[in-house]
Amino acid sequence: MFAIRPARKEDAPEACALIHRSIKELCAEDHDGDPIALTGWLANKTVRNIEVWFSQLGLYSFIAERDGQMMGLGTLSGGGEIMLLYVLPEARFQGVSTALLARMEEQTRALHREICSLTSSLTARRFFLSRGYELMPSEDEDDGLGLDAPVNFSKILTSPSQT
Ligand SMILES: CC(C)(COP(=O)(O)OP(=O)(O)OC[C@H]1O[C@@H](n2cnc3c(N)ncnc32)[C@H](O)[C@@H]1OP(=O)(O)O)[C@@H](O)C(=O)NCCC(=O)NCCS
């Protein structure tokens, strides 16, 4: 099993390595190994930026951890937008993203917000659909990075007993 805890600034180097591996190794459906698409996607996922995201007021970041090793991470904005959700490739399909998503939804409710939203990778689309998220119309046609048009999802949160 793994535990979910708030992220700390010191987690940034390990989180950065995890995000890069998750994107490169799990999201081939999105980037198809295209170096330009990958470079664009990874560009803002730097240790420095992650330090800021993990310590910034108004952002809520969580780490899934087992025996001291990071299994996954998620970052939520105060407006209920899921900004990051990544799992270590070795920890895939073990419930890590499900647990992080549930924690971020709980945080959204605690902020008295009723909707969680996100822009999904193609890779994670099935995951979000099966977790009650619905597709939102998108105005973006092309991100210019060689990635497909963004897939926007949202979910109206009910009480935990109803999810
Ligand atoms: C798809 C992904 C998000 C799922 O996270 P996870 O921690 O591995 O998944 P969990 O064990 O919590 O949940 C398993 C769910 O993954 C989905 N899933 C199962 N097999 C899958 C596959 N081959 N491809 C994509 N999704 C799959 C299903 O929805 C499954 O749940 P269900 O069978 O109950 O419906 C993750 O494996 C992944 O690829 N992440 C890459 C990074 C990413 O795209 N992040 C989202 C950025 S918005």
The ligand as an SDF file (V2000), in Angstrom:
LIG
                    3D

 48 50  0  0  0  0  0  0  0  0999 V2000
   -3.7380    6.1700  -17.1020 C   0  0  0  0  0  0  0  0  0  0  0  0
   -3.1870    6.5810  -15.7490 C   0  0  0  0  0  0  0  0  0  0  0  0
   -3.5060    8.0610  -15.4510 C   0  0  0  0  0  0  0  0  0  0  0  0
   -3.8540    5.7370  -14.6700 C   0  0  0  0  0  0  0  0  0  0  0  0
   -3.2200    5.9640  -13.4370 O   0  0  0  0  0  0  0  0  0  0  0  0
   -2.8290    4.6980  -12.5180 P   0  0  0  0  0  0  0  0  0  0  0  0
   -2.3210    5.1770  -11.2130 O   0  0  0  0  0  0  0  0  0  0  0  0
   -1.9410    3.8200  -13.2970 O   0  0  0  0  0  0  0  0  0  0  0  0
   -4.2710    4.0310  -12.4200 O   0  0  0  0  0  0  0  0  0  0  0  0
   -5.1390    3.4560  -11.2390 P   0  0  0  0  0  0  0  0  0  0  0  0
   -4.5570    2.1430  -10.8300 O   0  0  0  0  0  0  0  0  0  0  0  0
   -5.3890    4.4640  -10.1900 O   0  0  0  0  0  0  0  0  0  0  0  0
   -6.4840    3.2270  -12.0410 O   0  0  0  0  0  0  0  0  0  0  0  0
   -6.5310    2.2780  -13.1070 C   0  0  0  0  0  0  0  0  0  0  0  0
   -7.3470    2.8600  -14.2350 C   0  0  0  0  0  0  0  0  0  0  0  0
   -6.5450    3.1940  -15.3430 O   0  0  0  0  0  0  0  0  0  0  0  0
   -7.3200    3.0190  -16.5480 C   0  0  0  0  0  0  0  0  0  0  0  0
   -6.6080    2.0960  -17.4110 N   0  0  0  0  0  0  0  0  0  0  0  0
   -6.4830    0.7700  -17.3010 C   0  0  0  0  0  0  0  0  0  0  0  0
   -5.7340    0.2850  -18.3060 N   0  0  0  0  0  0  0  0  0  0  0  0
   -5.3760    1.3420  -19.0620 C   0  0  0  0  0  0  0  0  0  0  0  0
   -4.5710    1.4880  -20.2200 C   0  0  0  0  0  0  0  0  0  0  0  0
   -3.9900    0.4610  -20.8210 N   0  0  0  0  0  0  0  0  0  0  0  0
   -4.3850    2.7320  -20.7040 N   0  0  0  0  0  0  0  0  0  0  0  0
   -4.9520    3.7970  -20.1280 C   0  0  0  0  0  0  0  0  0  0  0  0
   -5.7190    3.7180  -18.9970 N   0  0  0  0  0  0  0  0  0  0  0  0
   -5.9270    2.4910  -18.4900 C   0  0  0  0  0  0  0  0  0  0  0  0
   -8.6650    2.4700  -16.1540 C   0  0  0  0  0  0  0  0  0  0  0  0
   -9.5660    3.5660  -16.0450 O   0  0  0  0  0  0  0  0  0  0  0  0
   -8.3640    1.8870  -14.7620 C   0  0  0  0  0  0  0  0  0  0  0  0
   -9.4350    1.9030  -13.8970 O   0  0  0  0  0  0  0  0  0  0  0  0
  -10.7500    1.0080  -14.0660 P   0  0  0  0  0  0  0  0  0  0  0  0
  -10.2920   -0.2570  -14.7390 O   0  0  0  0  0  0  0  0  0  0  0  0
  -11.2390    0.8190  -12.6760 O   0  0  0  0  0  0  0  0  0  0  0  0
  -11.6400    1.8610  -14.8860 O   0  0  0  0  0  0  0  0  0  0  0  0
   -1.6360    6.3550  -15.6550 C   0  0  0  0  0  0  0  0  0  0  0  0
   -1.3450    4.9710  -15.7360 O   0  0  0  0  0  0  0  0  0  0  0  0
   -0.8770    7.0370  -16.7460 C   0  0  0  0  0  0  0  0  0  0  0  0
   -0.6730    6.5330  -17.8200 O   0  0  0  0  0  0  0  0  0  0  0  0
   -0.3690    8.2380  -16.4670 N   0  0  0  0  0  0  0  0  0  0  0  0
    0.4570    8.9700  -17.4000 C   0  0  0  0  0  0  0  0  0  0  0  0
    0.4850   10.4270  -17.0180 C   0  0  0  0  0  0  0  0  0  0  0  0
   -0.7930   11.0950  -17.3930 C   0  0  0  0  0  0  0  0  0  0  0  0
   -1.2860   10.9600  -18.4930 O   0  0  0  0  0  0  0  0  0  0  0  0
   -1.3210   11.8390  -16.4210 N   0  0  0  0  0  0  0  0  0  0  0  0
   -2.5010   12.6170  -16.6060 C   0  0  0  0  0  0  0  0  0  0  0  0
   -2.1110   13.9720  -16.9910 C   0  0  0  0  0  0  0  0  0  0  0  0
   -3.6010   14.8960  -17.1520 S   0  0  0  0  0  0  0  0  0  0  0  0
  1  2  1  0
  2  3  1  0
  2  4  1  0
  2 36  1  0
  4  5  1  0
  5  6  1  0
  6  7  2  0
  6  8  1  0
  6  9  1  0
  9 10  1  0
 10 11  2  0
 10 12  1  0
 10 13  1  0
 13 14  1  0
 14 15  1  0
 15 16  1  0
 15 30  1  0
 16 17  1  0
 17 18  1  0
 17 28  1  0
 18 19  1  0
 18 27  1  0
 19 20  2  0
 20 21  1  0
 21 22  1  0
 21 27  2  0
 22 23  1  0
 22 24  2  0
 24 25  1  0
 25 26  2  0
 26 27  1  0
 28 29  1  0
 28 30  1  0
 30 31  1  0
 31 32  1  0
 32 33  2  0
 32 34  1  0
 32 35  1  0
 36 37  1  0
 36 38  1  0
 38 39  2  0
 38 40  1  0
 40 41  1  0
 41 42  1  0
 42 43  1  0
 43 44  2  0
 43 45  1  0
 45 46  1  0
 46 47  1  0
 47 48  1  0
M  END
$$$$
